[in-house]
């Protein structure tokens, strides 16, 4: 691929469009949550919005990775944004003609989820072609910042705008934000990187072989395999505690929704601060060390401290730490994949990572909930050996069992970071695996 100038300012313009689009989409999700709750006054229909967005996206992710690597990336980004905008537009029409029914909302959520999968894979695998590799950490940090801005800002903006313009107005705003994102991509020259894979294995075989390409590519390289295992462990362990955040705080605060809301707001602020600092700093030069340090700090000062705390002030500190180091973690590991894997294969690689971790997190969440409800919570309310051993750390009574699981999760994350640093293949990854633009990295299998 011809070397060309990649000024960071050009990326910033594309990033701004993505920020605006993420904010609009998050406002729509918030507005639909309110709409469905008012329509049904039941929790299950509200939860199903997320289910219908996530499940179809997970089912198509591996195929999406193949298609993203085969298609023109700029066209894929434009079509994905236009597809999401079309789903929102149909929902607007449903609303305007008597109110949307649940199946229509779920259909729009499913289409939006699939389009978002294509958009995320295309953008993540194009980033290394938009900025110099020395700027990958900063660019990934800015993407994390955009996600956190949407997470915090969308409920605030939607809460103000819904009484004024209603749900239809929010949908209109969302469509406008999609158009902003499309315009920033349309005016930016994005290289066609489909032909940049020097290894014939990256393009050989039919669709089924290409779907499994990411697995064969990663598992044939011990350093990348070690990296994926660490990411898998982080996702599973973090999900065990994180899933129980809301019920633990509600249980230990007497059901105070305001306390939970304050903690969640501070968590979002922590993510924004982490993203801003990373955008200014540029991230760790040794990305593997940045990843491991972020895992350790998240576990110790986030999860473990959250479990040890029994009041708002400690929860606020822990909540801030839970999210503050995540941008460093995300930018470090994404930067490794983006610098080591040829851009023409990154769609399949990111799809494989998302597919594996996508199963780890919900499975761990279900196991954590069952363990908390059936073992830890009853034990920490009684005179059991568990309460006698750990009661001085996390207290006893309602929520103590979930708090104990948070402490365990934090400790396990710290151990994961230490063990990761002791694995030679992972520790030397950035030296052993050459950058994709420094020579051919041959796929095996």
C-alpha positions as CSV (number, residue, x, y, z in Angstrom):
1,X,0.0,0.0,0.0
2,X,1.4,3.4,-0.9
3,X,2.6,5.4,2.0
4,X,0.7,8.6,2.3
5,X,0.3,11.5,4.7
6,X,-2.0,10.8,7.6
7,X,-2.4,14.0,9.6
8,X,-4.0,13.5,13.0
9,X,-6.3,16.5,12.4
10,X,-8.1,14.5,9.6
11,X,-8.8,11.7,12.1
12,X,-10.1,14.2,14.6
13,X,-12.8,15.3,12.1
14,X,-13.9,11.7,11.5
15,X,-13.7,11.1,15.3
16,X,-16.0,14.1,15.9
17,X,-18.6,12.7,13.5
18,X,-18.4,9.4,15.4
19,X,-18.8,11.1,18.7
20,X,-21.9,13.0,17.6
21,X,-23.3,9.7,16.1
22,X,-22.6,7.8,19.3
23,X,-24.3,10.5,21.4
24,X,-27.4,10.4,19.2
25,X,-27.7,6.7,19.3
26,X,-27.3,6.6,23.1
27,X,-30.0,9.3,23.4
28,X,-32.3,7.1,21.3
29,X,-31.6,4.0,23.5
30,X,-32.4,6.1,26.6
31,X,-35.6,7.5,25.0
32,X,-36.8,4.0,23.9
33,X,-36.2,2.7,27.4
34,X,-38.4,5.4,28.9
35,X,-41.0,4.8,26.1
36,X,-41.2,1.0,26.6
37,X,-41.3,1.3,30.3
38,X,-44.2,3.8,30.1
39,X,-45.9,1.5,27.6
40,X,-45.6,-1.7,29.6
41,X,-44.4,-0.8,33.2
42,X,-42.5,-4.1,33.1
43,X,-38.8,-4.7,33.2
44,X,-38.6,-7.6,30.8
45,X,-39.7,-5.6,27.7
46,X,-37.1,-3.0,28.5
47,X,-34.3,-5.6,28.9
48,X,-35.3,-7.1,25.6
49,X,-34.3,-4.0,23.7
50,X,-30.7,-4.7,24.6
51,X,-31.1,-8.4,23.9
52,X,-32.5,-7.9,20.4
53,X,-29.6,-5.4,19.7
54,X,-26.9,-7.7,21.0
55,X,-27.9,-11.3,20.0
56,X,-28.2,-10.7,16.2
57,X,-25.0,-8.6,16.3
58,X,-23.1,-11.5,18.0
59,X,-24.5,-14.0,15.5
60,X,-23.3,-12.1,12.5
61,X,-20.0,-10.9,14.0
62,X,-17.7,-13.5,12.4
63,X,-19.3,-13.2,9.0
64,X,-19.2,-9.4,9.4
65,X,-15.5,-9.6,9.9
66,X,-15.0,-11.5,6.7
67,X,-17.2,-9.1,4.7
68,X,-15.5,-6.0,6.2
69,X,-12.1,-7.3,5.1
70,X,-13.5,-8.0,1.6
71,X,-15.4,-4.8,1.1
72,X,-14.2,-1.2,0.6
73,X,-13.9,0.2,4.1
74,X,-15.2,3.7,3.3
75,X,-18.3,2.3,1.6
76,X,-18.8,-0.1,4.5
77,X,-18.7,2.7,7.0
78,X,-21.1,4.8,5.0
79,X,-23.6,1.9,4.4
80,X,-23.4,1.0,8.1
81,X,-24.3,4.5,9.2
82,X,-27.0,4.8,6.6
83,X,-28.4,1.5,7.6
84,X,-28.6,2.6,11.3
85,X,-30.2,5.9,10.2
86,X,-32.8,4.0,8.1
87,X,-33.8,1.8,11.0
88,X,-34.2,4.9,13.2
89,X,-36.2,6.6,10.3
90,X,-38.6,3.6,10.1
91,X,-39.0,3.8,13.9
92,X,-39.8,7.5,13.5
93,X,-42.5,6.7,10.9
94,X,-44.0,4.0,13.2
95,X,-44.1,6.6,16.0
96,X,-45.7,9.2,13.8
97,X,-48.5,6.8,12.7
98,X,-50.0,5.9,16.0
99,X,-47.0,4.8,18.1
100,X,-44.5,2.1,17.7
101,X,-45.3,-1.4,18.8
102,X,-42.8,-3.6,20.8
103,X,-42.0,-5.8,17.8
104,X,-41.2,-2.7,15.7
105,X,-38.8,-1.4,18.4
106,X,-37.1,-4.8,18.7
107,X,-36.8,-5.0,14.9
108,X,-35.2,-1.6,14.8
109,X,-32.9,-2.6,17.7
110,X,-31.8,-5.7,15.8
111,X,-31.1,-3.9,12.5
112,X,-29.2,-1.2,14.5
113,X,-27.2,-3.8,16.3
114,X,-26.1,-5.5,13.1
115,X,-25.2,-2.2,11.5
116,X,-23.2,-1.1,14.5
117,X,-21.2,-4.4,14.3
118,X,-20.2,-3.6,10.7
119,X,-19.5,0.0,11.6
120,X,-17.3,-0.9,14.6
121,X,-15.4,-3.6,12.8
122,X,-14.8,-1.3,9.8
123,X,-13.7,1.6,11.8
124,X,-11.5,-0.3,14.2
125,X,-9.7,-2.1,11.3
126,X,-9.3,1.2,9.4
127,X,-7.9,3.2,12.2
128,X,-4.3,2.1,11.5
129,X,-4.7,3.5,8.0
130,X,-6.0,6.9,9.2
131,X,-3.3,7.8,11.7
132,X,0.4,7.1,12.1
133,X,1.1,4.1,14.2
134,X,2.7,6.3,16.9
135,X,-0.7,7.9,17.3
136,X,-2.7,4.7,17.6
137,X,-2.9,4.9,21.4
138,X,-4.1,8.5,21.3
139,X,-6.7,7.7,18.6
140,X,-8.0,4.7,20.5
141,X,-8.1,6.8,23.7
142,X,-10.2,9.4,21.9
143,X,-12.6,6.7,20.7
144,X,-13.0,5.5,24.3
145,X,-13.5,9.1,25.3
146,X,-16.3,9.4,22.7
147,X,-18.0,6.3,24.1
148,X,-17.9,7.6,27.7
149,X,-19.1,11.1,26.6
150,X,-22.1,9.4,25.0
151,X,-22.6,7.2,28.1
152,X,-22.8,10.2,30.5
153,X,-24.1,12.9,28.2
154,X,-27.0,11.0,26.5
155,X,-29.2,10.5,29.6
156,X,-28.7,14.2,30.6
157,X,-29.5,15.6,27.1
158,X,-32.4,13.1,26.5
159,X,-33.8,13.9,30.0
160,X,-33.9,17.6,29.1
161,X,-35.1,17.1,25.5
162,X,-37.8,14.4,25.9
163,X,-40.3,16.8,27.7
164,X,-39.7,19.4,25.0
165,X,-39.6,17.4,21.7
166,X,-40.8,13.9,22.7
167,X,-39.4,10.6,21.6
168,X,-40.0,11.4,17.9
169,X,-37.8,14.5,18.4
170,X,-35.1,12.4,19.9
171,X,-35.2,10.1,16.9
172,X,-35.0,13.1,14.6
173,X,-31.9,14.3,16.4
174,X,-30.4,10.8,16.1
175,X,-31.0,10.8,12.3
176,X,-29.2,14.2,12.1
177,X,-26.2,12.9,14.0
178,X,-26.0,9.9,11.6
179,X,-25.8,12.4,8.7
180,X,-23.1,14.3,10.5
181,X,-21.1,11.1,10.8
182,X,-21.7,10.2,7.2
183,X,-20.5,13.6,6.0
184,X,-17.3,13.5,8.0
185,X,-16.5,10.1,6.4
186,X,-17.6,11.0,2.9
187,X,-15.2,14.0,2.7
188,X,-12.2,12.0,4.1
189,X,-10.1,9.9,1.8
190,X,-10.0,6.4,3.3
191,X,-7.5,4.0,1.6
192,X,-8.8,0.9,0.0
193,X,-6.9,-1.7,2.0
194,X,-8.5,-4.8,0.7
195,X,-5.4,-5.6,-1.4
196,X,-2.8,-4.9,1.3
197,X,-2.6,-8.4,2.8
198,X,0.7,-9.7,1.6
199,X,0.0,-13.2,2.8
200,X,-2.2,-15.3,0.4
201,X,-3.6,-17.2,3.4
202,X,-5.4,-14.0,4.4
203,X,-7.6,-14.2,1.2
204,X,-7.5,-17.9,0.4
205,X,-10.4,-20.3,0.6
206,X,-14.2,-19.9,0.8
207,X,-16.4,-18.1,3.2
208,X,-16.3,-20.8,5.9
209,X,-12.5,-20.9,5.9
210,X,-12.4,-17.1,6.1
211,X,-14.7,-17.1,9.1
212,X,-12.2,-19.3,11.0
213,X,-9.2,-17.3,9.7
214,X,-9.0,-15.2,12.9
215,X,-8.9,-18.3,15.2
216,X,-6.1,-19.9,13.1
217,X,-4.2,-16.6,12.8
218,X,-4.2,-15.9,16.6
219,X,-3.7,-19.4,17.9
220,X,-0.8,-20.1,15.6
221,X,1.1,-17.2,17.2
222,X,1.9,-17.8,20.9
223,X,2.3,-14.1,21.8
224,X,-1.1,-13.2,20.3
225,X,-2.6,-16.2,21.8
226,X,-1.3,-15.2,25.2
227,X,-2.8,-11.7,24.7
228,X,-6.2,-13.1,23.8
229,X,-6.1,-15.3,26.9
230,X,-5.4,-12.3,29.1
231,X,-8.2,-10.3,27.5
232,X,-10.6,-13.3,27.9
233,X,-9.7,-13.6,31.6
234,X,-10.2,-9.9,32.1
235,X,-13.6,-9.9,30.4
236,X,-14.8,-12.9,32.4
237,X,-13.4,-11.8,35.8
238,X,-14.5,-8.2,35.4
239,X,-18.0,-9.3,34.5
240,X,-18.3,-11.4,37.7
241,X,-18.1,-8.3,39.8
242,X,-19.3,-5.6,37.5
243,X,-22.6,-7.4,36.9
244,X,-23.5,-7.1,40.6
245,X,-22.7,-3.4,41.0
246,X,-26.3,-2.2,41.0
247,X,-27.8,-4.9,43.2
248,X,-24.8,-4.7,45.7
249,X,-25.1,-0.9,46.1
250,X,-28.9,-1.0,46.3
251,X,-28.7,-3.8,48.9
252,X,-26.1,-2.0,51.0
253,X,-27.7,1.4,50.8
254,X,-31.2,0.4,51.7
255,X,-32.4,0.5,48.1
256,X,-31.2,4.1,47.5
257,X,-31.6,4.8,43.8
258,X,-30.0,8.2,44.2
259,X,-26.8,6.6,45.7
260,X,-26.6,4.2,42.7
261,X,-27.2,7.0,40.3
262,X,-24.4,9.1,41.8
263,X,-22.0,6.2,41.7
264,X,-22.8,5.4,38.1
265,X,-22.4,9.1,37.1
266,X,-18.9,9.2,38.8
267,X,-18.0,6.0,36.9
268,X,-18.8,7.8,33.7
269,X,-16.8,10.8,34.7
270,X,-13.9,8.5,35.5
271,X,-14.0,7.1,32.0
272,X,-14.1,10.6,30.5
273,X,-11.1,11.7,32.6
274,X,-9.2,8.5,31.6
275,X,-10.0,9.1,28.0
276,X,-8.9,12.8,28.1
277,X,-5.7,12.0,29.9
278,X,-4.9,9.3,27.4
279,X,-5.7,11.5,24.5
280,X,-3.2,14.1,25.9
281,X,-0.6,11.6,27.1
282,X,-0.7,9.3,24.1
283,X,-0.5,6.1,26.1
284,X,2.3,3.7,27.1
285,X,5.1,3.1,24.6
286,X,5.1,-0.5,25.7
287,X,1.5,-1.3,25.1
288,X,1.6,-4.7,26.8
289,X,2.7,-3.1,30.0
290,X,0.0,-0.4,29.6
291,X,-2.6,-3.2,29.3
292,X,-1.3,-5.2,32.3
293,X,-1.0,-2.1,34.5
294,X,-4.6,-1.0,33.6
295,X,-5.9,-4.5,34.5
296,X,-4.1,-4.4,37.8
297,X,-5.3,-0.9,38.7
298,X,-8.8,-1.6,37.7
299,X,-8.9,-4.7,39.8
300,X,-7.2,-3.3,42.9
301,X,-8.6,0.3,43.1
302,X,-11.8,-0.5,41.3
303,X,-13.3,-3.9,42.0
304,X,-11.6,-4.8,45.2
305,X,-12.1,-1.3,46.7
306,X,-15.7,-1.4,45.6
307,X,-16.3,-4.6,47.6
308,X,-14.4,-3.3,50.6
309,X,-16.4,-0.1,50.7
310,X,-19.6,0.1,52.8
311,X,-20.5,3.7,52.1
312,X,-20.8,6.3,49.4
313,X,-17.4,8.0,49.6
314,X,-15.5,4.7,49.1
315,X,-17.9,3.7,46.4
316,X,-17.3,6.9,44.5
317,X,-13.5,6.5,44.6
318,X,-13.8,2.9,43.5
319,X,-16.4,3.7,40.8
320,X,-14.1,6.4,39.4
321,X,-11.2,3.9,39.3
322,X,-13.4,1.2,37.7
323,X,-13.6,3.2,34.6
324,X,-10.7,5.6,34.6
325,X,-8.1,2.9,33.5
326,X,-10.3,1.3,30.9
327,X,-9.4,3.7,28.1
328,X,-5.7,2.8,28.7
329,X,-6.6,-0.9,28.6
330,X,-8.6,-0.6,25.4
331,X,-6.2,1.6,23.6
332,X,-3.2,-0.6,24.5
333,X,-4.7,-3.9,23.3
334,X,-6.3,-2.4,20.2
335,X,-3.1,-0.6,19.4
336,X,-1.3,-4.0,19.5
337,X,-3.7,-5.7,17.1
338,X,-3.8,-2.6,14.8
339,X,0.0,-2.4,14.6
340,X,0.8,-6.1,14.3
341,X,-2.0,-7.3,12.0
342,X,-2.3,-6.2,8.4
343,X,-5.2,-3.9,7.9
344,X,-6.8,-6.1,5.3
345,X,-7.2,-8.9,8.0
346,X,-8.1,-6.8,11.0
347,X,-11.8,-7.1,10.5
348,X,-11.7,-10.8,11.0
349,X,-9.3,-10.5,13.9
350,X,-11.4,-8.0,15.8
351,X,-14.5,-10.1,15.0
352,X,-12.8,-13.2,16.5
353,X,-11.8,-11.3,19.6
354,X,-15.3,-9.9,20.0
355,X,-16.9,-13.3,19.5
356,X,-14.7,-15.0,22.1
357,X,-15.0,-12.3,24.8
358,X,-18.7,-11.8,23.9
359,X,-19.4,-15.3,25.2
360,X,-17.1,-15.0,28.2
361,X,-18.8,-11.9,29.7
362,X,-22.5,-13.0,29.7
363,X,-21.5,-16.6,30.9
364,X,-19.5,-15.1,33.8
365,X,-22.3,-12.7,34.6
366,X,-24.8,-15.6,34.9
367,X,-22.5,-17.6,37.0
368,X,-21.7,-14.7,39.3
369,X,-25.4,-14.0,39.8
370,X,-26.1,-17.6,40.7
371,X,-23.1,-17.8,43.0
372,X,-24.2,-14.6,44.8
373,X,-27.8,-15.5,45.2
374,X,-27.4,-19.2,46.2
375,X,-24.1,-19.2,48.0
376,X,-22.4,-16.0,49.0
377,X,-25.4,-13.9,50.0
378,X,-27.0,-16.5,52.3
379,X,-23.6,-17.3,53.8
380,X,-22.8,-13.7,54.6
381,X,-26.2,-13.3,56.4
382,X,-25.6,-16.2,58.7
383,X,-23.0,-17.5,61.2
384,X,-21.1,-19.4,58.5
385,X,-17.3,-19.8,58.3
386,X,-17.4,-17.5,55.3
387,X,-18.9,-14.7,57.3
388,X,-16.5,-15.4,60.2
389,X,-13.5,-15.3,57.9
390,X,-14.4,-12.3,55.6
391,X,-16.9,-10.4,57.7
392,X,-14.2,-8.1,59.0
393,X,-13.3,-7.1,55.4
394,X,-16.7,-6.6,53.8
395,X,-19.1,-6.7,56.7
396,X,-22.1,-9.0,56.9
397,X,-25.8,-8.8,56.0
398,X,-27.5,-7.8,52.7
399,X,-25.0,-7.2,49.9
400,X,-22.0,-8.5,51.8
401,X,-21.9,-11.7,49.6
402,X,-21.8,-9.6,46.4
403,X,-19.2,-7.3,47.9
404,X,-17.0,-10.4,48.7
405,X,-17.3,-11.4,45.0
406,X,-16.1,-7.9,44.0
407,X,-13.1,-8.4,46.3
408,X,-12.4,-11.8,44.8
409,X,-12.7,-10.3,41.3
410,X,-10.3,-7.5,42.1
411,X,-7.7,-9.9,43.5
412,X,-8.0,-12.2,40.5
413,X,-7.5,-9.3,38.1
414,X,-4.3,-8.3,40.0
415,X,-3.1,-11.9,39.8
416,X,-4.0,-12.0,36.1
417,X,-1.9,-8.9,35.5
418,X,1.1,-10.4,37.4
419,X,0.9,-13.7,35.7
420,X,0.6,-12.0,32.3
421,X,3.8,-10.1,33.0
422,X,5.6,-13.4,33.8
423,X,4.7,-15.0,30.5
424,X,7.7,-14.4,28.2
425,X,5.6,-14.7,25.0
426,X,3.3,-11.9,26.1
427,X,6.0,-9.8,27.7
428,X,8.1,-9.8,24.5
429,X,5.1,-9.6,22.1
430,X,5.9,-6.2,20.7
431,X,9.5,-7.2,19.9
432,X,8.8,-10.8,18.6
433,X,5.8,-10.0,16.4
434,X,6.8,-7.4,13.8
435,X,4.6,-4.6,12.8
436,X,2.5,-5.3,9.7
437,X,4.3,-2.5,7.8
438,X,7.8,-3.7,8.8
439,X,7.5,-7.1,7.0
440,X,5.1,-9.9,6.2
441,X,3.5,-11.7,9.2
442,X,2.5,-15.1,7.7
443,X,-0.6,-16.8,8.8
444,X,-0.5,-20.4,9.6
445,X,-3.0,-23.2,9.7
